[in-house]
Amino acid sequence: MRSARGCGTPPRAIRCEETHVASPASATGPAGKSGGEGRDGQDGGGGQGRRLLAVTACPTGIAHTYMAAEKLAQAAQELGYAMKVETQGSIGAENVLSDREVAEADGIIVAADKDVDLSRFAGKRVLSVAVAEGIHHPERLIRDVLDAPVHRGSGAGAGGGGGADLFGGAGGAGGKERGSVYKALMNGVSYMIPFVVVGGLLIAVSLALGGRTTPQGIVFDSSFWQSVNDIGVIGFTLMIPVLSGYIAYAIGDRPALVPGMVGGWVASHGELYDSKAGAGFIGAIATGFLAGYLVLWIKKVRVPDFVRPIMPVIVIPVVATTSLGLFFVYVIGRPIAWVFEHLTSWLGGLTGTSAALLGVVLGLMISFDMGGPVNKTAFLFGAGLVSKNPEIMGMCAAAIPVPPLGQGLATLLRRGLFSAQERETGLAALFMGCFGITEGAIPFAAARPARVIPANMAGGAVAGAVAGLAAVQDNVPHGGPVVAALGAVGGVPMFFVAIAIGTVVTALTTVTLMTVGTAGRVGKGASVAPAPVVPSPVVPAPGAGEAATGSASAGSALSGHLTARTVRPQLASREKDAAIREMAGLLAASGAVTDVDGLVAAALAREELGTTGLGEEIAIPHAKTDAVSAPVVGFARSDEGIEWGALDGTRARLIFMIAVPSAAAGDEHLRILAMLSRKLMDPEFRERLLSAESEADALVDVLREVQ
């Protein structure tokens, strides 16, 4: 099974956290030689002079990448093959395979859960599998690669089976049709974000510095600011096709990019299917997945050999683009136009009802799809009544900025729940919200629709209701604080009160839903029996607890980040989430943890991207969070083992937890993970850890071997 993209070479699905380590697994050949040596055919053994290459990569961390590299290198040496292993990370590939090495290779193993460019391997036998296969079945892969099919050089990327996919099942070789839905979605979101930010900020700046309110809306007296606004509008116009196109790319590779982008353009332009509003980002998500899976289906069609070279360049894009475009215009577009028309009629029947109720309805609609048909119905309804009933536009204007302001505020309230990229997007969303650009919240809604959209709607409904009760008026068809600053709002104080309350409601609801989403997974997939109660961790005062855990001065390991204070010979917890909480309390003994709950939330959020259970009875939960002031590592054992979702089905008995500050995560975080993942591949080292005396100092002595 091939997964959607993760990190390393483009396209990237989500921002990877732990892949740029400077010391990748070395190429290993017989008798300890590197893969670049022993090319004279003297490697002997079962390899009989065979020269193999490998590429390993995973989308959410380095641990699987380096474990697979180590396992493949070790297996190759034992079987008598010369092998070089390239590892791919967020700053590019390391231990890169040269053109000469590729030309001389007898077979190439690609063990990856992310996109890997196979075009350089044209004419070579290539075996593409999940990264987990490289960890658990390296000998089998080495035997099978020599019988693998020859890669035809279409340029399509490859990824391994998504054994660690959020929605995928256990991996194996195969097509992308079983790739992760989440990762494909995040691939589109990651490429869309720059368009949202650039387009939104240019529009906001032009409105602030060159805009003037009129009954027809905000206009520009200067052609310069009009041009800046137009450029921003282009960026915004492109964001929907880009979202759709790169979702499709993540599923069907390059041939799916054109149909995905064209489909997204069709979805965002309602005039193509007789609708006054396009389908927005929800329509783009639909066309992205439709395009991706349509391309996968077309690829399965058998064609004559002479047609194959033009399939990815001409046949697949043309057929998929035409089919998807017509399907959207004549099949999907009709219901969208119908919904738009009937929502408008329904809203017209509400004008005589309570102002608060109408405000709630308009706020819900404005915040639902942020530019889609439901949002546009409410906005155009209010805009059409500006001259007759400006109170209705006032309700809309108060709700319009709430989604981006609320999501931006959420990233400030609980930074540990969001990635660095999301926090940066949150700052841009705050700015866009001030200028009434609801689309600033789309990246958050696209990434977590089940949590963000309800939170946006809750805040929008509150803002609309407050504005309706206060009879706030807006005399221009636009929203957000900018219209008040430009003098178009009647009842300015209550207008800002409505926006503020709605923003706080959205932010708090978002944080609550995200926190509940991580905490609610305790015991998932386990029996109904209640989990053991683990006492809340108590952070000891400096110098306390040394009789039980040993003094920090007794020694340290892992570059000083692990001491006897952060080692526990036996965990009390029996379930993963409880174990993470217990480990967070253990790390707090170092004095580097400033917020235990924040550390737990960040570690659980990381688990949502894919299990940190690496197999071989190992788990390495980790987090980059402002809940710690300095890098810290903890280690604990579990005699019974804890179900961690490892791909090989083993329960975690050796558990490491790594936490680093967001601002200083960098290479130190990655270096620790790389050292651990490589050393833990040594069965003798694991056995020494399991059999060491139940004293913290004894375990630290063993862990000093990790270098």
C-alpha positions as CSV (number, residue, x, y, z in Angstrom):
1,M,0.0,0.0,0.0
2,R,1.4,3.3,-0.9
3,S,0.7,6.3,1.2
4,A,0.2,9.9,0.5
5,R,3.1,12.3,0.8
6,G,4.7,13.2,4.1
7,C,8.0,14.9,4.2
8,G,11.3,15.2,2.3
9,T,11.1,15.8,-1.4
10,P,7.9,17.6,-2.6
11,P,5.0,17.3,-2.4
12,R,4.8,17.4,1.4
13,A,1.5,16.5,3.1
14,I,2.2,17.9,6.5
15,R,5.1,19.5,8.0
16,C,7.4,16.7,9.2
17,E,8.9,17.0,12.5
18,E,11.9,14.7,12.9
19,T,13.7,13.9,9.6
20,H,16.7,16.1,9.1
21,V,19.5,14.3,10.9
22,A,23.0,14.7,9.7
23,S,24.1,11.1,10.4
24,P,22.0,8.7,8.4
25,A,22.4,5.0,8.4
26,S,25.6,4.3,6.5
27,A,25.8,2.2,3.5
28,T,26.7,-1.3,4.5
29,G,28.3,-4.1,2.6
30,P,29.9,-7.4,3.5
31,A,32.6,-7.3,6.1
32,G,31.5,-3.9,7.2
33,K,32.2,-2.2,3.8
34,S,30.1,0.6,2.6
35,G,27.8,0.1,-0.3
36,G,30.2,2.2,-2.4
37,E,32.9,-0.3,-1.8
38,G,33.3,-3.9,-2.8
39,R,32.1,-3.1,-6.3
40,D,34.6,-5.4,-7.8
41,G,32.4,-8.4,-7.3
42,Q,34.2,-9.6,-4.2
43,D,31.3,-9.2,-1.8
44,G,30.7,-12.9,-2.1
45,G,28.3,-14.8,0.0
46,G,24.7,-15.1,-0.9
47,G,24.9,-11.8,-2.8
48,Q,27.3,-13.2,-5.4
49,G,28.5,-9.8,-6.4
50,R,25.0,-8.3,-6.5
51,R,24.8,-4.6,-5.8
52,L,21.6,-3.3,-4.2
53,L,20.4,0.2,-3.2
54,A,17.5,1.3,-1.0
55,V,15.6,4.4,-0.1
56,T,13.8,4.8,3.2
57,A,11.4,7.5,4.3
58,C,8.4,8.0,6.5
59,P,6.0,11.0,6.7
60,T,5.9,11.7,10.4
61,G,9.3,11.1,11.9
62,I,12.8,9.8,11.5
63,A,12.5,6.7,13.7
64,H,10.9,4.4,11.1
65,T,13.2,5.9,8.4
66,Y,16.4,5.0,10.2
67,M,15.2,1.8,11.7
68,A,14.3,0.6,8.2
69,A,17.7,1.7,6.9
70,E,19.5,-0.1,9.7
71,K,17.6,-3.3,9.2
72,L,18.1,-3.3,5.5
73,A,21.8,-2.6,5.8
74,Q,22.2,-5.3,8.5
75,A,20.3,-7.9,6.4
76,A,22.3,-7.1,3.3
77,Q,25.5,-7.6,5.1
78,E,24.4,-10.9,6.5
79,L,23.2,-12.1,3.1
80,G,26.4,-11.0,1.4
81,Y,25.1,-8.1,-0.6
82,A,26.7,-4.7,-1.1
83,M,24.0,-2.1,-0.2
84,K,23.8,1.7,0.1
85,V,20.7,3.2,1.8
86,E,19.5,6.7,1.1
87,T,17.4,8.3,3.9
88,Q,15.0,11.1,3.0
89,G,14.2,14.0,5.4
90,S,12.5,17.3,5.6
91,I,15.7,19.1,4.4
92,G,16.2,16.7,1.5
93,A,17.9,13.3,1.0
94,E,21.0,12.2,2.9
95,N,23.5,9.5,1.8
96,V,22.2,10.3,-1.7
97,L,22.4,7.6,-4.3
98,S,24.6,8.8,-7.2
99,D,23.8,8.2,-10.9
100,R,26.7,5.8,-11.1
101,E,25.5,3.8,-8.2
102,V,22.0,3.6,-9.7
103,A,23.4,2.6,-13.0
104,E,25.4,-0.3,-11.4
105,A,22.6,-1.5,-9.1
106,D,20.9,-4.8,-9.6
107,G,17.9,-3.8,-7.6
108,I,16.4,-0.9,-5.6
109,I,14.2,-1.2,-2.6
110,V,12.0,1.8,-1.8
111,A,10.7,1.4,1.7
112,A,8.7,4.6,2.2
113,D,5.3,5.9,3.4
114,K,5.8,9.2,1.4
115,D,6.4,10.3,-2.1
116,V,9.7,9.2,-3.6
117,D,10.7,10.2,-7.1
118,L,11.3,7.0,-9.1
119,S,12.2,8.6,-12.4
120,R,15.9,8.3,-11.7
121,F,15.4,4.5,-11.4
122,A,14.1,4.0,-14.9
123,G,15.2,0.6,-16.3
124,K,16.0,-0.8,-12.9
125,R,14.2,-3.4,-10.9
126,V,12.3,-1.5,-8.2
127,L,10.4,-2.9,-5.2
128,S,8.2,-0.3,-3.5
129,V,6.8,-1.2,-0.1
130,A,5.9,0.3,3.2
131,V,8.6,1.5,5.5
132,A,7.4,-1.0,8.0
133,E,8.3,-3.8,5.6
134,G,11.9,-2.6,5.7
135,I,11.9,-2.9,9.4
136,H,10.2,-6.2,9.8
137,H,11.0,-8.2,6.6
138,P,14.3,-6.9,5.3
139,E,15.6,-10.3,4.3
140,R,12.5,-11.0,2.2
141,L,12.8,-7.7,0.5
142,I,16.4,-8.3,-0.5
143,R,15.4,-11.7,-1.9
144,D,12.3,-10.3,-3.7
145,V,13.9,-7.2,-5.3
146,L,15.9,-9.2,-7.8
147,D,12.6,-10.5,-9.2
148,A,10.8,-7.1,-9.0
149,P,9.4,-5.5,-12.2
150,V,11.5,-3.1,-14.1
151,H,10.5,0.5,-13.5
152,R,9.4,2.1,-16.8
153,G,10.4,5.7,-15.8
154,S,7.0,7.4,-16.0
155,G,8.1,9.8,-13.3
156,A,5.4,8.9,-10.9
157,G,6.3,9.0,-7.3
158,A,6.1,6.1,-5.0
159,G,5.3,5.6,-1.4
160,G,5.2,2.5,0.8
161,G,2.2,1.0,2.4
162,G,0.6,3.2,4.9
163,G,1.0,0.9,7.9
164,A,1.2,4.0,10.1
165,D,-1.5,5.9,8.2
166,L,-4.1,7.6,10.3
167,F,-6.9,6.1,8.3
168,G,-5.0,3.4,6.5
169,G,-4.6,-0.2,7.4
170,A,-1.5,-2.4,7.7
171,G,0.8,-1.8,4.7
172,G,2.2,-3.9,2.0
173,A,3.2,-3.3,-1.6
174,G,0.5,-2.0,-3.8
175,G,-1.1,1.1,-5.2
176,K,-2.0,4.4,-3.7
177,E,-5.7,3.6,-3.6
178,R,-5.3,2.5,0.0
179,G,-3.3,5.6,1.0
180,S,-4.2,7.8,3.9
181,V,-7.2,10.1,3.4
182,Y,-5.8,12.4,6.1
183,K,-2.3,12.7,4.5
184,A,-3.7,13.4,1.1
185,L,-5.9,16.1,2.6
186,M,-3.0,17.6,4.5
187,N,-0.9,17.6,1.3
188,G,-3.5,19.9,-0.3
189,V,-3.7,22.0,2.8
190,S,0.0,22.5,3.0
191,Y,0.2,23.8,-0.6
192,M,-2.9,25.9,-0.2
193,I,-1.7,27.8,2.9
194,P,0.7,30.2,1.1
195,F,-2.0,31.2,-1.3
196,V,-4.4,31.9,1.5
197,V,-1.8,34.0,3.4
198,V,-0.4,35.9,0.4
199,G,-3.9,36.6,-1.1
200,G,-5.5,37.5,2.2
201,L,-2.7,39.8,3.4
202,L,-2.6,41.7,0.1
203,I,-6.3,42.2,0.1
204,A,-6.2,43.3,3.8
205,V,-3.4,45.8,3.1
206,S,-5.1,47.2,0.1
207,L,-8.4,47.6,2.0
208,A,-6.6,49.3,5.0
209,L,-4.5,51.7,3.0
210,G,-6.5,52.4,-0.1
211,G,-10.1,51.5,0.6
212,R,-13.2,53.7,0.9
213,T,-16.7,52.7,1.8
214,T,-19.6,53.3,-0.5
215,P,-23.1,51.8,-0.7
216,Q,-21.8,49.4,-3.2
217,G,-19.0,48.3,-0.9
218,I,-15.4,49.2,-0.4
219,V,-13.8,50.8,-3.5
220,F,-10.4,52.1,-4.3
221,D,-9.6,55.6,-5.5
222,S,-6.0,54.7,-6.3
223,S,-5.2,52.4,-9.2
224,F,-2.2,51.3,-7.3
225,W,-4.2,49.9,-4.4
226,Q,-6.7,48.5,-6.8
227,S,-3.9,46.6,-8.4
228,V,-2.6,45.3,-5.1
229,N,-6.2,44.1,-4.3
230,D,-6.5,42.4,-7.7
231,I,-3.2,40.5,-7.1
232,G,-4.5,39.4,-3.7
233,V,-7.8,38.2,-5.3
234,I,-5.8,36.2,-7.8
235,G,-4.0,34.4,-4.9
236,F,-7.4,33.7,-3.3
237,T,-8.8,32.5,-6.5
238,L,-6.0,30.0,-7.0
239,M,-6.1,28.6,-3.4
240,I,-9.1,26.4,-4.2
241,P,-7.7,24.8,-7.3
242,V,-4.4,24.3,-5.5
243,L,-6.1,22.6,-2.6
244,S,-7.9,20.3,-5.0
245,G,-4.9,19.7,-7.2
246,Y,-2.5,18.7,-4.5
247,I,-5.0,16.4,-2.9
248,A,-5.3,14.7,-6.2
249,Y,-1.4,14.7,-6.6
250,A,-1.1,12.9,-3.3
251,I,-3.3,10.1,-4.5
252,G,-2.6,9.7,-8.2
253,D,0.8,11.4,-8.7
254,R,1.6,13.8,-11.5
255,P,-1.2,12.7,-13.9
256,A,-3.8,13.7,-11.3
257,L,-2.5,17.3,-10.8
258,V,-4.2,18.8,-13.9
259,P,-7.6,17.2,-13.4
260,G,-7.4,18.1,-9.7
261,M,-6.7,21.7,-10.3
262,V,-9.1,22.1,-13.1
263,G,-11.8,20.4,-11.1
264,G,-11.1,22.8,-8.2
265,W,-11.4,25.7,-10.5
266,V,-14.8,24.4,-11.7
267,A,-15.9,23.9,-8.1
268,S,-15.0,27.4,-7.2
269,H,-16.8,29.1,-10.1
270,G,-20.5,28.7,-9.7
271,E,-21.3,30.5,-13.0
272,L,-20.1,27.3,-14.8
273,Y,-23.1,25.4,-13.4
274,D,-25.6,28.2,-13.0
275,S,-25.0,29.0,-9.4
276,K,-24.4,32.4,-7.9
277,A,-21.9,30.8,-5.4
278,G,-19.2,28.2,-6.0
279,A,-18.7,25.1,-4.0
280,G,-15.8,26.5,-2.0
281,F,-13.2,24.5,-0.2
282,I,-15.6,21.7,0.4
283,G,-16.1,21.3,-3.3
284,A,-12.4,21.5,-3.8
285,I,-11.8,18.6,-1.4
286,A,-14.4,16.6,-3.3
287,T,-12.9,17.2,-6.7
288,G,-9.4,16.5,-5.3
289,F,-10.3,13.1,-4.1
290,L,-12.4,12.4,-7.2
291,A,-9.6,13.3,-9.5
292,G,-7.0,11.3,-7.6
293,Y,-9.0,8.1,-7.5
294,L,-10.2,8.5,-11.1
295,V,-6.6,8.7,-12.2
296,L,-5.8,5.5,-10.2
297,W,-8.7,3.8,-11.9
298,I,-7.6,4.9,-15.4
299,K,-4.0,3.6,-14.6
300,K,-5.4,0.1,-14.2
301,V,-6.7,0.0,-17.7
302,R,-4.6,-2.2,-20.0
303,V,-3.3,-0.3,-23.0
304,P,-1.0,-1.3,-25.9
305,D,2.7,-0.8,-25.3
306,F,3.0,2.0,-27.8
307,V,0.4,4.0,-25.8
308,R,2.0,3.7,-22.4
309,P,4.6,6.5,-22.9
310,I,1.9,9.1,-23.5
311,M,-0.5,7.8,-20.8
312,P,0.7,10.0,-17.9
313,V,1.3,13.1,-20.1
314,I,-1.7,13.1,-22.5
315,V,-4.2,10.4,-22.1
316,I,-4.8,10.3,-18.3
317,P,-4.9,14.1,-17.8
318,V,-7.2,14.7,-20.7
319,V,-9.6,11.9,-20.0
320,A,-9.7,12.6,-16.2
321,T,-10.0,16.4,-16.6
322,T,-12.8,16.2,-19.1
323,S,-14.7,13.5,-17.2
324,L,-14.4,15.3,-13.8
325,G,-15.2,18.7,-15.2
326,L,-18.3,17.5,-17.0
327,F,-19.4,15.4,-14.0
328,F,-19.2,18.5,-11.7
329,V,-21.0,20.8,-14.1
330,Y,-23.8,18.5,-15.0
331,V,-24.2,16.3,-11.9
332,I,-22.7,17.9,-8.8
333,G,-23.2,21.5,-9.8
334,R,-27.0,21.2,-10.2
335,P,-27.6,20.3,-6.5
336,I,-25.3,23.2,-5.5
337,A,-27.4,25.6,-7.5
338,W,-30.6,24.2,-6.1
339,V,-29.3,24.5,-2.5
340,F,-28.3,28.1,-3.1
341,E,-31.6,29.0,-4.6
342,H,-33.7,27.4,-1.8
343,L,-31.5,28.7,1.0
344,T,-32.0,32.2,-0.3
345,S,-35.8,31.7,-0.4
346,W,-35.8,30.3,3.1
347,L,-33.8,33.2,4.5
348,G,-36.3,35.6,2.9
349,G,-39.0,34.0,5.0
350,L,-37.1,34.6,8.2
351,T,-36.9,38.4,8.0
352,G,-40.0,38.9,10.1
353,T,-38.8,36.6,12.9
354,S,-36.8,37.5,16.0
355,A,-33.6,39.4,15.2
356,A,-31.6,37.2,17.5
357,L,-32.8,34.0,15.7
358,L,-32.1,35.5,12.3
359,G,-28.6,36.5,13.6
360,V,-28.0,32.9,14.8
361,V,-29.0,31.5,11.4
362,L,-26.9,33.9,9.4
363,G,-23.9,33.4,11.7
364,L,-24.1,29.6,11.3
365,M,-24.3,29.9,7.6
366,I,-21.5,32.5,7.3
367,S,-19.2,30.3,9.4
368,F,-20.0,26.9,7.8
369,D,-18.1,26.8,4.6
370,M,-16.3,30.1,4.5
371,G,-16.9,31.1,0.9
372,G,-19.0,28.1,-0.3
373,P,-22.6,28.1,-1.3
374,V,-24.0,28.3,2.3
375,N,-21.7,31.2,3.2
376,K,-22.4,33.0,-0.1
377,T,-26.2,32.6,0.4
378,A,-26.1,34.4,3.7
379,F,-23.7,37.1,2.5
380,L,-25.6,37.9,-0.7
381,F,-28.9,37.8,1.2
382,G,-27.5,40.5,3.6
383,A,-25.8,42.4,0.8
384,G,-29.0,42.6,-1.2
385,L,-30.8,44.2,1.7
386,V,-28.1,46.7,2.6
387,S,-30.1,49.8,1.4
388,K,-33.4,48.6,2.9
389,N,-32.4,46.7,6.1
390,P,-28.8,47.3,7.1
391,E,-29.3,45.4,10.3
392,I,-29.2,42.1,8.4
393,M,-25.9,43.0,6.9
394,G,-24.8,44.0,10.4
395,M,-25.4,40.4,11.6
396,C,-23.4,39.0,8.7
397,A,-20.6,41.6,9.2
398,A,-20.2,40.6,12.8
399,A,-20.0,36.8,12.0
400,I,-17.7,37.2,9.0
401,P,-14.4,37.7,10.9
402,V,-15.1,35.3,13.7
403,P,-13.7,32.1,12.1
404,P,-10.2,33.4,11.3
405,L,-10.0,35.5,14.5
406,G,-11.2,32.5,16.6
407,Q,-8.7,30.1,15.0
408,G,-5.9,32.6,15.3
409,L,-6.7,33.1,19.0
410,A,-6.8,29.3,19.5
411,T,-3.3,29.0,18.3
412,L,-2.2,31.6,20.9
413,L,-4.2,30.1,23.8
414,R,-2.8,26.5,23.4
415,R,0.3,26.7,21.2
416,G,1.2,23.1,22.0
417,L,-1.9,21.8,20.2
418,F,-0.7,23.3,16.9
419,S,2.3,22.8,14.6
420,A,4.7,25.6,13.9
421,Q,3.2,26.1,10.5
422,E,-0.3,26.3,12.0
423,R,0.8,28.9,14.5
424,E,2.2,31.0,11.7
425,T,-1.0,30.6,9.8
426,G,-2.9,31.6,12.9
427,L,-1.1,34.9,13.0
428,A,-2.0,35.6,9.4
429,A,-5.6,34.5,10.1
430,L,-5.8,37.1,12.9
431,F,-4.8,39.8,10.5
432,M,-7.2,38.6,7.8
433,G,-10.0,38.4,10.3
434,C,-9.6,42.1,11.1
435,F,-10.3,42.8,7.4
436,G,-13.3,40.6,7.1
437,I,-11.6,37.7,5.2
438,T,-13.4,34.6,6.4
439,E,-11.2,32.4,4.2
440,G,-8.3,32.9,6.6
441,A,-9.8,30.0,8.6
442,I,-10.0,27.6,5.7
443,P,-6.6,25.9,6.3
444,F,-7.7,25.0,9.8
445,A,-11.2,23.8,8.6
446,A,-9.7,21.7,5.8
447,A,-7.2,20.0,8.2
448,R,-9.7,19.3,11.0
449,P,-13.2,19.8,9.7
450,A,-15.0,17.8,12.4
451,R,-13.5,20.1,15.1
452,V,-13.0,23.5,13.5
453,I,-16.3,23.9,11.5
454,P,-18.5,23.3,14.6
455,A,-16.3,25.7,16.6
456,N,-16.6,28.4,13.8
457,M,-20.3,27.9,13.6
458,A,-20.7,28.3,17.4
459,G,-18.8,31.6,17.4
460,G,-20.5,32.9,14.3
461,A,-24.0,32.1,15.7
462,V,-23.2,34.0,18.9
463,A,-21.7,37.0,17.1
464,G,-24.8,37.1,14.8
465,A,-27.2,36.9,17.6
466,V,-25.5,39.6,19.7
467,A,-25.4,41.9,16.6
468,G,-29.1,41.2,15.9
469,L,-30.2,42.0,19.5
470,A,-28.2,45.2,19.5
471,A,-29.6,46.2,16.0
472,V,-26.0,46.8,14.7
473,Q,-26.1,48.2,11.2
474,D,-23.7,47.8,8.3
475,N,-24.1,50.0,5.3
476,V,-21.7,48.3,3.0
477,P,-21.6,44.7,1.7
478,H,-18.5,43.7,3.7
479,G,-17.7,42.6,7.2
480,G,-15.1,42.6,9.9
481,P,-13.6,45.4,12.1
482,V,-12.3,47.2,8.9
483,V,-15.9,48.4,8.0
484,A,-16.3,49.9,11.4
485,A,-12.9,51.6,11.1
486,L,-13.9,53.1,7.8
487,G,-17.2,54.5,9.3
488,A,-19.7,52.1,7.7
489,V,-21.1,50.6,10.9
490,G,-23.9,51.9,13.1
491,G,-23.6,50.8,16.7
492,V,-19.8,50.3,16.7
493,P,-19.4,49.4,20.4
494,M,-21.8,46.5,20.2
495,F,-20.4,45.5,16.9
496,F,-17.0,44.9,18.4
497,V,-18.6,43.2,21.5
498,A,-20.3,40.8,19.1
499,I,-17.1,40.0,17.3
500,A,-15.1,39.6,20.5
501,I,-17.6,37.2,22.1
502,G,-17.9,35.2,19.0
503,T,-14.1,35.0,18.6
504,V,-13.7,33.8,22.2
505,V,-16.4,31.2,21.8
506,T,-14.8,29.8,18.6
507,A,-11.3,29.7,20.2
508,L,-12.4,28.0,23.4
509,T,-14.6,25.5,21.5
510,T,-11.7,24.7,19.1
511,V,-9.3,24.1,22.0
512,T,-11.8,22.0,23.9
513,L,-12.7,19.8,20.9
514,M,-9.0,19.3,20.1
515,T,-8.2,18.4,23.7
516,V,-11.1,16.1,24.1
517,G,-10.2,14.5,20.8
518,T,-6.8,13.5,22.1
519,A,-7.8,12.6,25.6
520,G,-10.9,10.7,24.4
521,R,-8.7,8.1,22.7
522,V,-7.6,6.5,26.0
523,G,-8.3,2.8,25.8
524,K,-9.3,3.0,22.1
525,G,-9.6,-0.5,20.8
526,A,-9.1,-2.0,24.3
527,S,-11.6,-3.9,26.4
528,V,-14.3,-2.1,28.3
529,A,-12.6,-2.7,31.6
530,P,-11.8,0.5,33.4
531,A,-8.2,1.8,33.1
532,P,-6.1,1.8,36.2
533,V,-6.1,5.1,38.0
534,V,-2.7,6.7,37.8
535,P,-2.0,9.4,40.4
536,S,-1.4,12.9,39.1
537,P,2.3,13.4,38.7
538,V,3.9,15.5,41.4
539,V,6.9,17.6,40.4
540,P,9.5,17.1,43.1
541,A,11.4,20.1,44.5
542,P,15.1,20.2,43.6
543,G,16.9,17.6,45.6
544,A,13.8,15.7,46.4
545,G,13.2,12.1,45.5
546,E,16.8,11.2,45.0
547,A,16.5,8.2,47.4
548,A,14.0,6.7,45.0
549,T,15.2,7.7,41.6
550,G,18.9,8.4,42.1
551,S,20.7,11.7,41.9
552,A,21.1,13.5,38.7
553,S,24.7,13.8,39.5
554,A,25.0,10.0,39.5
555,G,25.2,10.2,35.7
556,S,23.4,11.0,32.5
557,A,22.9,9.7,29.0
558,L,21.7,10.9,25.6
559,S,23.9,14.1,25.7
560,G,22.8,14.8,29.2
561,H,19.1,15.0,28.4
562,L,18.3,11.8,30.3
563,T,19.3,11.4,34.0
564,A,18.3,9.0,36.8
565,R,15.5,11.4,37.7
566,T,13.8,10.8,34.3
567,V,14.1,7.0,34.4
568,R,11.4,4.7,35.9
569,P,12.2,1.0,36.1
570,Q,8.5,0.1,36.0
571,L,5.5,2.0,34.7
572,A,2.3,1.8,36.6
573,S,0.1,2.5,33.5
574,R,-1.2,-0.2,31.3
575,E,-2.7,1.9,28.5
576,K,-1.0,4.2,26.0
577,D,-2.6,7.5,26.9
578,A,-2.2,6.9,30.6
579,A,1.4,5.9,30.0
580,I,2.1,9.2,28.2
581,R,0.7,11.1,31.1
582,E,2.8,9.1,33.5
583,M,5.9,9.7,31.4
584,A,5.1,13.5,31.3
585,G,5.1,13.5,35.0
586,L,8.4,11.7,35.0
587,L,9.9,14.3,32.7
588,A,8.6,17.0,35.1
589,A,11.1,15.7,37.7
590,S,13.9,17.2,35.6
591,G,12.6,20.7,36.3
592,A,12.4,21.4,32.5
593,V,8.6,20.9,32.2
594,T,6.6,24.1,32.8
595,D,3.2,22.7,31.9
596,V,2.5,18.9,32.3
597,D,-0.9,19.1,30.8
598,G,0.4,21.0,27.8
599,L,3.1,18.4,27.3
600,V,0.6,15.6,27.4
601,A,-1.7,17.3,24.9
602,A,1.2,17.8,22.5
603,A,2.4,14.2,22.8
604,L,-1.2,12.9,22.2
605,A,-1.6,15.2,19.3
606,R,1.6,13.7,17.8
607,E,0.2,10.3,18.3
608,E,-2.8,11.3,16.1
609,L,-0.4,11.6,13.1
610,G,0.6,8.0,13.4
611,T,1.7,5.7,16.2
612,T,5.1,6.1,17.8
613,G,5.1,2.4,18.6
614,L,8.0,1.3,16.4
615,G,7.7,-2.4,16.9
616,E,10.4,-4.6,18.5
617,E,8.6,-3.8,21.8
618,I,9.7,-0.1,21.5
619,A,7.7,3.1,21.7
620,I,9.2,6.7,21.5
621,P,6.4,9.2,22.1
622,H,7.7,12.7,21.5
623,A,6.6,16.3,21.3
624,K,7.8,19.8,20.3
625,T,6.1,22.2,22.7
626,D,6.4,25.3,24.7
627,A,5.4,23.2,27.7
628,V,9.1,22.5,28.3
629,S,11.9,24.9,28.7
630,A,14.8,22.7,27.6
631,P,15.2,19.3,25.8
632,V,14.5,16.4,28.2
633,V,14.3,12.6,27.7
634,G,12.7,10.0,29.9
635,F,12.8,6.2,29.8
636,A,10.6,3.6,31.5
637,R,10.0,-0.2,31.2
638,S,6.8,-2.1,31.3
639,D,7.0,-5.8,32.1
640,E,3.5,-6.6,30.7
641,G,3.9,-4.3,27.8
642,I,1.5,-1.6,26.6
643,E,-0.5,-1.7,23.4
644,W,0.9,1.1,21.3
645,G,-0.4,0.3,17.8
646,A,3.0,-1.0,16.6
647,L,3.0,-2.4,13.1
648,D,4.4,-5.7,14.2
649,G,1.8,-6.2,16.9
650,T,4.2,-6.2,19.8
651,R,3.4,-4.4,23.0
652,A,5.8,-1.7,24.1
653,R,8.1,-2.7,26.9
654,L,10.8,-0.1,26.3
655,I,9.3,3.4,26.3
656,F,11.3,6.6,25.7
657,M,9.7,10.1,25.8
658,I,11.4,13.1,24.2
659,A,10.3,16.7,24.7
660,V,11.9,19.8,23.3
661,P,10.9,23.4,23.2
662,S,9.2,24.5,19.9
663,A,11.7,27.4,19.4
664,A,14.8,25.2,19.9
665,A,13.7,21.9,18.6
666,G,16.1,21.8,15.7
667,D,18.8,19.2,15.1
668,E,19.1,18.1,18.8
669,H,15.6,16.7,18.8
670,L,16.3,14.8,15.6
671,R,19.8,13.6,16.7
672,I,18.3,12.0,19.8
673,L,15.7,10.2,17.8
674,A,18.2,9.0,15.2
675,M,20.6,7.7,17.9
676,L,17.8,5.9,19.7
677,S,16.2,4.4,16.6
678,R,19.6,3.0,15.3
679,K,20.8,1.7,18.7
680,L,17.5,0.1,19.5
681,M,17.8,-2.1,16.4
682,D,20.5,-4.1,18.3
683,P,18.7,-7.0,20.0
684,E,21.5,-7.4,22.5
685,F,21.1,-3.8,23.6
686,R,17.4,-4.2,24.0
687,E,17.9,-7.3,26.1
688,R,20.4,-5.5,28.3
689,L,17.8,-2.7,28.9
690,L,15.1,-5.3,29.7
691,S,17.3,-7.3,32.1
692,A,19.1,-4.5,33.8
693,E,18.5,-4.2,37.6
694,S,15.4,-2.2,38.6
695,E,17.4,0.8,39.6
696,A,17.5,4.1,37.7
697,D,21.3,4.3,37.8
698,A,21.7,0.8,36.4
699,L,19.4,1.7,33.4
700,V,21.3,5.0,32.9
701,D,24.6,3.0,32.7
702,V,23.2,0.9,29.8
703,L,21.7,3.9,28.0
704,R,25.2,5.6,28.0
705,E,25.9,3.2,25.1
706,V,23.6,5.3,22.9
707,Q,25.9,7.6,20.9
